[in-house]
C-alpha cells in the first residue's frame, strides 16, 4: 500500500512526464505477459518514448495540471492502463504501437492526446502512416540538393557534347 508521500511523489513523476511529452497515448495492456510488455518497452526506448503503467486515480491527479491532456484523456482512464509518452517524434511511437497491436491483439490502443486534441484509435493509426522525422529530413535534403545537382549536370553537358562530337568526327574520318 502506498503512503501519502509515495502517492504524491508518483503524481509528481507522472506530471513531469506529461509536461515533457509532445504526445501521450493511452493503451490497455490487459492480457499481455511480462515478456511482451518488456519487448514493447524496449521497442519504444530508441524512439525517445516510454511506457508507464499508471494507477488511474494518480494519473487523473497528475493530468489536472496539464489542460492539453486533461480534456483529452480524463474520460478514458478506466481499467488497466499504461501511458506511452512520446518525447520527440510523435509518429515513431504511433508506428510502433500500431505494429505491435497487429501482432499482439491483447494490446488495445484506447486514445491519445497531441497538441491539446484527442486522438482516437483510427487517428493514431493514421499518424503511424506519416513519415518520421529522419525520413522528412532526407526528403528535404534531396529537395534542396536537386537544383544544384541539375545545374552541375547542365554545366557538364557542354564539354561532354563537344567530346562526343570530336569522337564522332574521328570515327567518320577513320572510316
Buried (B, 14 or more C-beta within 10 A) or exposed (E): EEEEEEBEEBBBEBBEBBEEBBBBBBBBBEEBEEEBBEBBBEBBEEBBBBBBEBBEEBBBBBBEBBEBBBBBBBEBBEEBBBBBBBBEBBBBBBBBBBEBBEEBEEBBBBBBBBEEEBBEBEBBBBBBEBEBEEEEEEEEEEEEEEEEEEEEEEEEEEEEEEEEEEEEEEEEEEE
